């Protein structure tokens, strides 16, 4: 077990590009002690495991494994959003999504599966055959789905790849996200970014919806200080109109 703990510690120190000295200084222990932990010559206390987890910014699921290899019980639960204990969280998610109408909003898990969507999001996604429970990553890669309706698909994908890489790096690498990055990059090929010198504050996605083009930008929120694994990985994406025509289109769409 101590050997497995040392391997995980060394692996994550490498992921965060920290030397033993860097990690020791930040965790307020000697580099020698870090070396002993990695080789199994020293056994960590629970407080040390938690300290190293914090310094290495480990996701909660990894922290549970890290604790287990050191002989300690898991510190974080992994409950579904429909769990009775999370009723107050579920209410907060629903309240946020509902209040964002008439503009689209989604609750998404770590792999960009749609956990919950509000009325306008369901209306918009229905045109691409996407519903709650589906993967936005797969929908974006489907040539007959959302990507077919995106007028500036290349621009959106360039930025989406950057976002997914950041998320995967935080998780220490994620096979689902990494596969999506690879697939998106392959579809993009050497397609250049079209930049006409428009110094816009945000990059908007332009969707063809019937005879209308909807121009939308997004914000993404997450729960602060989330101790539950699933909850710490839940994010809420809220979309806003980039122009008056889009605003009016959503007002008309959700009033019917």
Buried (B, 14 or more C-beta within 10 A) or exposed (E): EBEBBBEBBBBBBEBBEBEBEBBBBBBEBEBEBBBBBBEBEBEBEEEBBBBBBEBBEBBBBBBBBBBBBBEBEBBBBBBEBEBEEBEEBBEEBBEBBEEBBBBBBBBBBBBBBBBBBBBBBBBBBEBBEBEBEBBBBBBBBBEEBBBEBBEBBBBBBBEBBEBBBEBBEBBBEBEBBBEBBEBBEEBBEEEEEEEEEEEEEEBBBBBEBEEEBBBBBBEEEEBEEBEBBBBBBBBBBBBBBBBEEBBEBBEEBBEE
